[in-house]
């Protein structure tokens, strides 16, 4: 994967990361990612975040 070209802590930086989580490679020869790629990246981030919270015991699932 390529290195994020945007300044840290900006919206462009976060969007680039989310699209990378969805599988977009970041090369200029590949067409730009769309909204579907961004949504898939957001879902992947959400699943990873909840898994991390569960592993730390900070998130308790109750019926």
N, CA, C and O atoms as a CHARMM CRD file, in Angstrom:
* protein
*
  252
    1    1 UNK  N      0.84600  -1.18500   0.00000 PROA 1      0.00000
    2    1 UNK  CA     0.00000   0.00000   0.00000 PROA 1      0.00000
    3    1 UNK  C      0.88500   1.24000   0.00000 PROA 1      0.00000
    4    1 UNK  O      1.98400   1.23400   0.55600 PROA 1      0.00000
    5    2 UNK  N      0.40800   2.26900  -0.61000 PROA 2      0.00000
    6    2 UNK  CA     1.12800   3.52900  -0.70500 PROA 2      0.00000
    7    2 UNK  C      1.07800   4.28500   0.63700 PROA 2      0.00000
    8    2 UNK  O      0.31200   3.93000   1.53300 PROA 2      0.00000
    9    3 UNK  N      1.89200   5.30600   0.75200 PROA 3      0.00000
   10    3 UNK  CA     1.89500   6.14800   1.93500 PROA 3      0.00000
   11    3 UNK  C      0.85600   7.24500   1.75900 PROA 3      0.00000
   12    3 UNK  O      0.71300   7.80500   0.67200 PROA 3      0.00000
   13    4 UNK  N      0.13100   7.54800   2.82900 PROA 4      0.00000
   14    4 UNK  CA    -0.92300   8.55900   2.79200 PROA 4      0.00000
   15    4 UNK  C     -0.31100   9.92200   2.46600 PROA 4      0.00000
   16    4 UNK  O      0.53800  10.40300   3.21600 PROA 4      0.00000
   17    5 UNK  N     -0.72900  10.56100   1.35200 PROA 5      0.00000
   18    5 UNK  CA    -0.12300  11.82500   0.94300 PROA 5      0.00000
   19    5 UNK  C     -0.70500  13.06300   1.63300 PROA 5      0.00000
   20    5 UNK  O     -0.20900  14.16900   1.42200 PROA 5      0.00000
   21    6 UNK  N     -1.72800  12.89800   2.43600 PROA 6      0.00000
   22    6 UNK  CA    -2.41600  14.04100   3.03400 PROA 6      0.00000
   23    6 UNK  C     -1.90300  14.33200   4.43900 PROA 6      0.00000
   24    6 UNK  O     -1.31300  13.46800   5.08900 PROA 6      0.00000
   25    7 UNK  N     -2.13200  15.54100   4.89300 PROA 7      0.00000
   26    7 UNK  CA    -1.73300  15.93500   6.23900 PROA 7      0.00000
   27    7 UNK  C     -2.52600  15.13500   7.27200 PROA 7      0.00000
   28    7 UNK  O     -3.72500  14.90700   7.11200 PROA 7      0.00000
   29    8 UNK  N     -1.84100  14.71800   8.32400 PROA 8      0.00000
   30    8 UNK  CA    -2.49600  13.93700   9.37300 PROA 8      0.00000
   31    8 UNK  C     -3.59700  14.75700  10.04900 PROA 8      0.00000
   32    8 UNK  O     -3.52500  15.98200  10.14700 PROA 8      0.00000
   33    9 UNK  N     -4.61000  14.03700  10.50600 PROA 9      0.00000
   34    9 UNK  CA    -5.73300  14.62300  11.24300 PROA 9      0.00000
   35    9 UNK  C     -6.62000  15.51500  10.38100 PROA 9      0.00000
   36    9 UNK  O     -7.27500  16.41700  10.90200 PROA 9      0.00000
   37   10 UNK  N     -6.65200  15.27600   9.07200 PROA 10     0.00000
   38   10 UNK  CA    -7.56100  16.01100   8.19900 PROA 10     0.00000
   39   10 UNK  C     -8.58900  15.04900   7.62200 PROA 10     0.00000
   40   10 UNK  O     -8.40700  13.83300   7.69400 PROA 10     0.00000
   41   11 UNK  N     -9.65400  15.57000   7.05800 PROA 11     0.00000
   42   11 UNK  CA   -10.69400  14.73600   6.47600 PROA 11     0.00000
   43   11 UNK  C    -10.16500  13.93600   5.28400 PROA 11     0.00000
   44   11 UNK  O    -10.52600  12.77200   5.10800 PROA 11     0.00000
   45   12 UNK  N     -9.32500  14.54700   4.47900 PROA 12     0.00000
   46   12 UNK  CA    -8.74200  13.84100   3.33300 PROA 12     0.00000
   47   12 UNK  C     -7.88600  12.66900   3.80000 PROA 12     0.00000
   48   12 UNK  O     -7.91900  11.60000   3.19000 PROA 12     0.00000
   49   13 UNK  N     -7.13500  12.85100   4.85300 PROA 13     0.00000
   50   13 UNK  CA    -6.29400  11.81100   5.43700 PROA 13     0.00000
   51   13 UNK  C     -7.14200  10.63500   5.91200 PROA 13     0.00000
   52   13 UNK  O     -6.81900   9.48300   5.62000 PROA 13     0.00000
   53   14 UNK  N     -8.22700  10.91400   6.64200 PROA 14     0.00000
   54   14 UNK  CA    -9.10900   9.86700   7.15400 PROA 14     0.00000
   55   14 UNK  C     -9.82300   9.14300   6.01400 PROA 14     0.00000
   56   14 UNK  O     -9.97900   7.92300   6.06100 PROA 14     0.00000
   57   15 UNK  N    -10.25400   9.87400   4.99700 PROA 15     0.00000
   58   15 UNK  CA   -10.92400   9.26300   3.84800 PROA 15     0.00000
   59   15 UNK  C     -9.97500   8.33700   3.11200 PROA 15     0.00000
   60   15 UNK  O    -10.38500   7.25800   2.68300 PROA 15     0.00000
   61   16 UNK  N     -8.72900   8.72500   2.95500 PROA 16     0.00000
   62   16 UNK  CA    -7.73800   7.89200   2.28700 PROA 16     0.00000
   63   16 UNK  C     -7.54600   6.58400   3.05000 PROA 16     0.00000
   64   16 UNK  O     -7.41300   5.52500   2.43800 PROA 16     0.00000
   65   17 UNK  N     -7.53200   6.64900   4.38200 PROA 17     0.00000
   66   17 UNK  CA    -7.37800   5.45100   5.20500 PROA 17     0.00000
   67   17 UNK  C     -8.59600   4.54500   5.06800 PROA 17     0.00000
   68   17 UNK  O     -8.44100   3.33400   4.91000 PROA 17     0.00000
   69   18 UNK  N     -9.80100   5.10400   5.12400 PROA 18     0.00000
   70   18 UNK  CA   -11.02300   4.29800   5.01700 PROA 18     0.00000
   71   18 UNK  C    -11.08600   3.57700   3.67100 PROA 18     0.00000
   72   18 UNK  O    -11.50900   2.42300   3.60700 PROA 18     0.00000
   73   19 UNK  N    -10.67400   4.24000   2.61000 PROA 19     0.00000
   74   19 UNK  CA   -10.70600   3.61700   1.29300 PROA 19     0.00000
   75   19 UNK  C     -9.65000   2.51900   1.19700 PROA 19     0.00000
   76   19 UNK  O     -9.84500   1.53100   0.48800 PROA 19     0.00000
   77   20 UNK  N     -8.54400   2.68300   1.89700 PROA 20     0.00000
   78   20 UNK  CA    -7.53500   1.63500   1.94000 PROA 20     0.00000
   79   20 UNK  C     -8.03500   0.40300   2.67800 PROA 20     0.00000
   80   20 UNK  O     -7.70500  -0.72200   2.30200 PROA 20     0.00000
   81   21 UNK  N     -8.82500   0.60500   3.72400 PROA 21     0.00000
   82   21 UNK  CA    -9.40000  -0.52400   4.45000 PROA 21     0.00000
   83   21 UNK  C    -10.34800  -1.32800   3.57500 PROA 21     0.00000
   84   21 UNK  O    -10.53800  -2.52400   3.79700 PROA 21     0.00000
   85   22 UNK  N    -10.93800  -0.68400   2.59200 PROA 22     0.00000
   86   22 UNK  CA   -11.87900  -1.36100   1.69100 PROA 22     0.00000
   87   22 UNK  C    -11.16300  -2.09000   0.55700 PROA 22     0.00000
   88   22 UNK  O    -11.80300  -2.79600  -0.22300 PROA 22     0.00000
   89   23 UNK  N     -9.84900  -1.92700   0.45700 PROA 23     0.00000
   90   23 UNK  CA    -9.11400  -2.64300  -0.56400 PROA 23     0.00000
   91   23 UNK  C     -8.58700  -1.80100  -1.70400 PROA 23     0.00000
   92   23 UNK  O     -7.95300  -2.32900  -2.61700 PROA 23     0.00000
   93   24 UNK  N     -8.83700  -0.49500  -1.67200 PROA 24     0.00000
   94   24 UNK  CA    -8.31600   0.38000  -2.71600 PROA 24     0.00000
   95   24 UNK  C     -6.80300   0.48900  -2.52200 PROA 24     0.00000
   96   24 UNK  O     -6.34100   0.74200  -1.40900 PROA 24     0.00000
   97   25 UNK  N     -6.02700   0.30000  -3.59800 PROA 25     0.00000
   98   25 UNK  CA    -4.56900   0.21100  -3.46200 PROA 25     0.00000
   99   25 UNK  C     -3.86300   1.57400  -3.42200 PROA 25     0.00000
  100   25 UNK  O     -2.74500   1.66500  -2.91600 PROA 25     0.00000
  101   26 UNK  N     -4.48400   2.61500  -3.93800 PROA 26     0.00000
  102   26 UNK  CA    -3.89700   3.94500  -3.84200 PROA 26     0.00000
  103   26 UNK  C     -2.97400   4.33700  -4.97500 PROA 26     0.00000
  104   26 UNK  O     -2.41800   5.43500  -4.94600 PROA 26     0.00000
  105   27 UNK  N     -2.78400   3.48700  -5.97400 PROA 27     0.00000
  106   27 UNK  CA    -1.92500   3.83200  -7.10200 PROA 27     0.00000
  107   27 UNK  C     -2.64500   4.77900  -8.04600 PROA 27     0.00000
  108   27 UNK  O     -3.86700   4.72100  -8.18800 PROA 27     0.00000
  109   28 UNK  N     -1.88300   5.65000  -8.68900 PROA 28     0.00000
  110   28 UNK  CA    -2.48000   6.59500  -9.62800 PROA 28     0.00000
  111   28 UNK  C     -3.00400   5.91800 -10.88600 PROA 28     0.00000
  112   28 UNK  O     -3.86900   6.46400 -11.57000 PROA 28     0.00000
  113   29 UNK  N     -2.48200   4.72300 -11.20000 PROA 29     0.00000
  114   29 UNK  CA    -2.93300   4.01400 -12.39300 PROA 29     0.00000
  115   29 UNK  C     -4.31000   3.37600 -12.19300 PROA 29     0.00000
  116   29 UNK  O     -4.94800   2.96700 -13.16300 PROA 29     0.00000
  117   30 UNK  N     -4.76300   3.28900 -10.96000 PROA 30     0.00000
  118   30 UNK  CA    -6.07300   2.71400 -10.64400 PROA 30     0.00000
  119   30 UNK  C     -7.08000   3.85700 -10.58200 PROA 30     0.00000
  120   30 UNK  O     -6.76200   4.94300 -10.09700 PROA 30     0.00000
  121   31 UNK  N     -8.28500   3.61500 -11.06700 PROA 31     0.00000
  122   31 UNK  CA    -9.28300   4.68900 -11.05400 PROA 31     0.00000
  123   31 UNK  C     -9.59600   5.10900  -9.61000 PROA 31     0.00000
  124   31 UNK  O     -9.45300   4.30300  -8.69100 PROA 31     0.00000
  125   32 UNK  N    -10.01400   6.33500  -9.40900 PROA 32     0.00000
  126   32 UNK  CA   -10.28600   6.82800  -8.06200 PROA 32     0.00000
  127   32 UNK  C    -11.42100   6.05400  -7.39700 PROA 32     0.00000
  128   32 UNK  O    -12.34000   5.59000  -8.07200 PROA 32     0.00000
  129   33 UNK  N    -11.35700   5.91700  -6.08200 PROA 33     0.00000
  130   33 UNK  CA   -12.40000   5.19200  -5.37200 PROA 33     0.00000
  131   33 UNK  C    -13.68500   6.00200  -5.32200 PROA 33     0.00000
  132   33 UNK  O    -13.66500   7.22900  -5.41900 PROA 33     0.00000
  133   34 UNK  N    -14.78600   5.31000  -5.17000 PROA 34     0.00000
  134   34 UNK  CA   -16.08200   5.97600  -5.09600 PROA 34     0.00000
  135   34 UNK  C    -16.71000   5.83400  -3.72000 PROA 34     0.00000
  136   34 UNK  O    -16.06000   5.41400  -2.76300 PROA 34     0.00000
  137   35 UNK  N    -17.97000   6.18800  -3.63900 PROA 35     0.00000
  138   35 UNK  CA   -18.68600   6.17100  -2.37000 PROA 35     0.00000
  139   35 UNK  C    -18.85100   4.75400  -1.84300 PROA 35     0.00000
  140   35 UNK  O    -18.83500   4.54800  -0.63000 PROA 35     0.00000
  141   36 UNK  N    -19.00800   3.77000  -2.72900 PROA 36     0.00000
  142   36 UNK  CA   -19.15100   2.38100  -2.28900 PROA 36     0.00000
  143   36 UNK  C    -17.88800   1.90700  -1.57700 PROA 36     0.00000
  144   36 UNK  O    -17.96300   1.22200  -0.55800 PROA 36     0.00000
  145   37 UNK  N    -16.75100   2.26900  -2.10800 PROA 37     0.00000
  146   37 UNK  CA   -15.47900   1.90600  -1.47900 PROA 37     0.00000
  147   37 UNK  C    -15.35900   2.56500  -0.11600 PROA 37     0.00000
  148   37 UNK  O    -14.91300   1.93100   0.84000 PROA 37     0.00000
  149   38 UNK  N    -15.74600   3.81200  -0.01700 PROA 38     0.00000
  150   38 UNK  CA   -15.68000   4.51900   1.25600 PROA 38     0.00000
  151   38 UNK  C    -16.59500   3.87100   2.29500 PROA 38     0.00000
  152   38 UNK  O    -16.20000   3.71500   3.45100 PROA 38     0.00000
  153   39 UNK  N    -17.79700   3.49600   1.90300 PROA 39     0.00000
  154   39 UNK  CA   -18.73100   2.86200   2.82600 PROA 39     0.00000
  155   39 UNK  C    -18.18800   1.51300   3.29400 PROA 39     0.00000
  156   39 UNK  O    -18.28900   1.18400   4.47600 PROA 39     0.00000
  157   40 UNK  N    -17.61700   0.73200   2.38100 PROA 40     0.00000
  158   40 UNK  CA   -17.02600  -0.55000   2.77300 PROA 40     0.00000
  159   40 UNK  C    -15.88200  -0.35000   3.75600 PROA 40     0.00000
  160   40 UNK  O    -15.72800  -1.13000   4.69600 PROA 40     0.00000
  161   41 UNK  N    -15.08900   0.67500   3.55200 PROA 41     0.00000
  162   41 UNK  CA   -14.00000   0.98400   4.47300 PROA 41     0.00000
  163   41 UNK  C    -14.51000   1.40100   5.84400 PROA 41     0.00000
  164   41 UNK  O    -13.93500   1.02800   6.86700 PROA 41     0.00000
  165   42 UNK  N    -15.58400   2.17200   5.86400 PROA 42     0.00000
  166   42 UNK  CA   -16.17300   2.57300   7.14400 PROA 42     0.00000
  167   42 UNK  C    -16.70800   1.36900   7.90500 PROA 42     0.00000
  168   42 UNK  O    -16.54700   1.28000   9.12200 PROA 42     0.00000
  169   43 UNK  N    -17.34900   0.43400   7.18600 PROA 43     0.00000
  170   43 UNK  CA   -17.82600  -0.78600   7.83500 PROA 43     0.00000
  171   43 UNK  C    -16.66000  -1.59700   8.39200 PROA 43     0.00000
  172   43 UNK  O    -16.73500  -2.10700   9.51000 PROA 43     0.00000
  173   44 UNK  N    -15.59300  -1.71700   7.62300 PROA 44     0.00000
  174   44 UNK  CA   -14.42700  -2.46800   8.08300 PROA 44     0.00000
  175   44 UNK  C    -13.82600  -1.81500   9.32300 PROA 44     0.00000
  176   44 UNK  O    -13.43600  -2.50900  10.26200 PROA 44     0.00000
  177   45 UNK  N    -13.74900  -0.49600   9.33100 PROA 45     0.00000
  178   45 UNK  CA   -13.23200   0.21500  10.50000 PROA 45     0.00000
  179   45 UNK  C    -14.12700  -0.02000  11.71000 PROA 45     0.00000
  180   45 UNK  O    -13.63500  -0.25200  12.81500 PROA 45     0.00000
  181   46 UNK  N    -15.43600   0.03900  11.50300 PROA 46     0.00000
  182   46 UNK  CA   -16.37900  -0.16800  12.60300 PROA 46     0.00000
  183   46 UNK  C    -16.24500  -1.57300  13.19100 PROA 46     0.00000
  184   46 UNK  O    -16.21600  -1.73200  14.41200 PROA 46     0.00000
  185   47 UNK  N    -16.16300  -2.58200  12.34000 PROA 47     0.00000
  186   47 UNK  CA   -16.02700  -3.96000  12.81700 PROA 47     0.00000
  187   47 UNK  C    -14.71700  -4.14900  13.58000 PROA 47     0.00000
  188   47 UNK  O    -14.69000  -4.80600  14.62000 PROA 47     0.00000
  189   48 UNK  N    -13.64900  -3.58100  13.06800 PROA 48     0.00000
  190   48 UNK  CA   -12.34900  -3.68000  13.73500 PROA 48     0.00000
  191   48 UNK  C    -12.37900  -2.95800  15.07400 PROA 48     0.00000
  192   48 UNK  O    -11.85000  -3.46700  16.06200 PROA 48     0.00000
  193   49 UNK  N    -12.98800  -1.78800  15.11800 PROA 49     0.00000
  194   49 UNK  CA   -13.07900  -1.01000  16.34500 PROA 49     0.00000
  195   49 UNK  C    -13.86100  -1.75800  17.42600 PROA 49     0.00000
  196   49 UNK  O    -13.42700  -1.82300  18.57600 PROA 49     0.00000
  197   50 UNK  N    -15.01900  -2.32600  17.05300 PROA 50     0.00000
  198   50 UNK  CA   -15.81300  -3.06300  18.02600 PROA 50     0.00000
  199   50 UNK  C    -15.09700  -4.32600  18.49300 PROA 50     0.00000
  200   50 UNK  O    -15.18800  -4.68100  19.66800 PROA 50     0.00000
  201   51 UNK  N    -14.39500  -5.00300  17.60700 PROA 51     0.00000
  202   51 UNK  CA   -13.61500  -6.16800  18.00200 PROA 51     0.00000
  203   51 UNK  C    -12.51500  -5.81200  18.97900 PROA 51     0.00000
  204   51 UNK  O    -12.25900  -6.54900  19.93100 PROA 51     0.00000
  205   52 UNK  N    -11.86400  -4.68200  18.74600 PROA 52     0.00000
  206   52 UNK  CA   -10.81000  -4.20400  19.64600 PROA 52     0.00000
  207   52 UNK  C    -11.37700  -3.87800  21.01700 PROA 52     0.00000
  208   52 UNK  O    -10.79100  -4.23000  22.04100 PROA 52     0.00000
  209   53 UNK  N    -12.54100  -3.19100  21.03200 PROA 53     0.00000
  210   53 UNK  CA   -13.17800  -2.84800  22.30600 PROA 53     0.00000
  211   53 UNK  C    -13.60600  -4.10600  23.07000 PROA 53     0.00000
  212   53 UNK  O    -13.46400  -4.17000  24.29200 PROA 53     0.00000
  213   54 UNK  N    -14.12900  -5.10600  22.35000 PROA 54     0.00000
  214   54 UNK  CA   -14.51000  -6.36500  22.99400 PROA 54     0.00000
  215   54 UNK  C    -13.29500  -7.07900  23.56800 PROA 54     0.00000
  216   54 UNK  O    -13.36300  -7.63100  24.66600 PROA 54     0.00000
  217   55 UNK  N    -12.18700  -7.07600  22.83800 PROA 55     0.00000
  218   55 UNK  CA   -10.96900  -7.74000  23.30500 PROA 55     0.00000
  219   55 UNK  C    -10.42600  -7.08700  24.56700 PROA 55     0.00000
  220   55 UNK  O     -9.87500  -7.77200  25.42800 PROA 55     0.00000
  221   56 UNK  N    -10.57100  -5.79100  24.68700 PROA 56     0.00000
  222   56 UNK  CA   -10.10600  -5.07600  25.87600 PROA 56     0.00000
  223   56 UNK  C    -11.07600  -5.17600  27.03800 PROA 56     0.00000
  224   56 UNK  O    -10.74000  -4.81000  28.16500 PROA 56     0.00000
  225   57 UNK  N    -12.27500  -5.66800  26.77200 PROA 57     0.00000
  226   57 UNK  CA   -13.27500  -5.77100  27.81500 PROA 57     0.00000
  227   57 UNK  C    -13.95900  -4.45600  28.12800 PROA 57     0.00000
  228   57 UNK  O    -14.60400  -4.32500  29.16800 PROA 57     0.00000
  229   58 UNK  N    -13.82800  -3.48500  27.24800 PROA 58     0.00000
  230   58 UNK  CA   -14.43800  -2.17800  27.48100 PROA 58     0.00000
  231   58 UNK  C    -15.84900  -2.08300  26.93000 PROA 58     0.00000
  232   58 UNK  O    -16.57000  -1.12800  27.21500 PROA 58     0.00000
  233   59 UNK  N    -16.23700  -3.06000  26.15000 PROA 59     0.00000
  234   59 UNK  CA   -17.55200  -3.06200  25.54700 PROA 59     0.00000
  235   59 UNK  C    -18.23700  -4.35600  25.97600 PROA 59     0.00000
  236   59 UNK  O    -17.74500  -5.44900  25.69600 PROA 59     0.00000
  237   60 UNK  N    -19.35900  -4.22800  26.64900 PROA 60     0.00000
  238   60 UNK  CA   -20.05900  -5.38900  27.14400 PROA 60     0.00000
  239   60 UNK  C    -21.35600  -5.55100  26.35300 PROA 60     0.00000
  240   60 UNK  O    -22.16900  -4.63000  26.27500 PROA 60     0.00000
  241   61 UNK  N    -21.53300  -6.72300  25.77400 PROA 61     0.00000
  242   61 UNK  CA   -22.76100  -7.02500  25.03700 PROA 61     0.00000
  243   61 UNK  C    -23.71800  -7.73700  25.96600 PROA 61     0.00000
  244   61 UNK  O    -23.39500  -8.79400  26.50800 PROA 61     0.00000
  245   62 UNK  N    -24.89400  -7.16500  26.15100 PROA 62     0.00000
  246   62 UNK  CA   -25.90200  -7.78600  27.00400 PROA 62     0.00000
  247   62 UNK  C    -27.14900  -8.04800  26.18200 PROA 62     0.00000
  248   62 UNK  O    -27.47500  -7.27100  25.28400 PROA 62     0.00000
  249   63 UNK  N    -27.85600  -9.14400  26.47800 PROA 63     0.00000
  250   63 UNK  CA   -29.07100  -9.43000  25.71100 PROA 63     0.00000
  251   63 UNK  C    -30.21000  -8.50400  26.05200 PROA 63     0.00000
  252   63 UNK  O    -31.29500  -8.62600  25.48400 PROA 63     0.00000
